[in-house]
Every structure is written in structure tokens, then in C-alpha cells.
Amino acid sequence: MDMHVPHALLQVAQEPRPYLSAGDRPEYAFSEQLCAQYDAGTQALWVRWTPAPRPSFNPGLLRALSECARFIREHEGRLPHLGEPLPVEYTVLASNVPGVFNLGGDLGLFLQLIERQDRSGLVEYGKACIHVLYRNYVGHDLSIITISLVQGDCFGGGFEAALSSDIVVAERQARFGFPEIVFNLFPGMGAYSFLDRRVGRRITEELLSGGKTYSADDMLKLGVINHVVDAGEGETEVSALTRRLGRIRNGLQGLAAVRRRINPVTHEELLDVVHLWADCALRLTGRDLKLMQRLVSRQNDITVSGSLH
């Protein structure tokens, strides 16, 4: 891997390709790993990722997500399509990888950066992550309600991404957790900040320090996520939810804005934590890195098995 890649993560990517299909569900492709499909019936933009080679936030996926966020903001939530703007009232983060929402940080890249003691590379990677999550957290500075649909394994940075949305919907088979403590690290791209605002310090630290895997029902009981539905019903539930919320959407968006004002997660806070995370990562021992490598190998099996066990 090109070790200079992390330092270019925040650069704006190329313009998105033209829509790929017409009708009620036009698509915008930002890379081979990311496309967005617009649903005219609910005025929702479904943003789906297909990361490769592992279902994690690699530099290419982060660049595409940053470009998608820029695209939404520059068009002020009214996407260009055949000369007619498409109003976006909701964005939905979801995965195209069967059985996996996202496994989080690019651990293979982390290993290389840590072995080289490349603090600036770690910080730049973290900045790219929080840039994407913060844009989602603030609804792209528009009157947009953000939703995450979790239909499979949701760990580490993937869990952080889900938590950056206003609403989290999960299918019952989904699994959640922060495995970073297993290799003597902590999730540094928003986990503490987003969880603390949702469920308070005690539960936050329990989730981050225990290294346990939780079910969707566990997360619902703790107040971490908002809705749980049976396997295969996630997309239907999200579409039904946006229709149910239609009449009160303006009020809900206003409440989200108030919530961010009263108990905000600031970009400065997220960035400070990234620096703390980078310093912590550079203190990892050879044993810690071996444990991280073991998890990378398990993640590589995703391409074969479709689930992390």
C-alpha cells in the first residue's frame, strides 16, 4: 500500500459520475465502493458502500464518502437529475456486503503506520473519518434527518458511523461491538462522544472497555439504537418509518438541531480525540500488533464467509 495515501484523504475527489438510471430511483456513483440511490417516494438518498478488499473504511471509501457529503451540501440537498432538482429529506447509510454493515478502521493500514511510527498518517486517517461522520451527524448542515440501517456485523468504526446518524434501525441478526480494547487500543473516531450523548458515561465506558459483542436487542434495551426488526425487513421498515415521520419531519429535524445545540458533539472534540487515539496507537507493543494482525486475518475471511465469527 502507498504509505502516502493517508495524507491525501481529505482531498476532494473527482465529480460524481452521471446518474446510472432514470425513473424514481436514479443513482449516483462516487466510486466502485460507493453509490447513492434516490427514492422519490420517500425523498430519501440511500448511500450504500461495498468496501474492498475488506468491509472496512479504507482510504478510497473515505474519499468517496467525503465526496458524497460534499455533493449533498453543495447542491443544498436538491440533487441534479435531468434538469429537475431532487429534494433530499433523509439520507440512509447502508451496506451492500451481505452480513456486514462495516467492520471499522483499516487495520492493515494501521499496522503499517504504527510500525513506521507515522503519527501524521494516523492523524490524517482519523481526520478523514471524523470529517465524514461529522457531516452525517450535523445532517450536512441542512434540514436532513440521517438514518443508519444495520443489517449485519457492525464493529469499531462501523459502529461509530451508525451512531453518527439521528436514527439507527437494525435487523435482529445484527451484531455490535468495539473490539479495539482486545488489542489494547480504543475506538477514536467518535465512539465515546456519540455514545455519551445517547446513553451516558457508565454505559459508554462499559461498551468501550468490555470488548463484548452485543445483539441488536441488547442495543435497543440500552437505548443505543432506535428500532429493531426481523431479518430482511430493514429496508421496508426504513421506508415505512420515513413515511410515518413525514407529517412531523420538520419538528423532528428541529428537535435534532436543538439536541446538537444543547449537548453538542463538536468537530474540535472529535479531532482532539483523534490525536489522543494516535498517541495511544503508537504505544502499542509487538504483542498488541500481533493481536491486531490476527483480527485483520479474520476480516479477510469475510470475502469468503460473509460474516465475522
Beta strands, then each sheet from edge to edge (+ up, - down):
strand 1: 27-31
strand 2: 34-39
strand 3: 44-49
strand 4: 78-79
strand 5: 86-87
strand 6: 90-95
strand 7: 100-102
strand 8: 145-150
strand 9: 153-155
strand 10: 167-171
strand 11: 175-177
strand 12: 213-215
strand 13: 227-229
sheet 1: 1+ 2- 3+ 6+ 8+ 10+ 13+
sheet 2: 4+ 5-
sheet 3: 7+ 9+ 11+ 12-
end
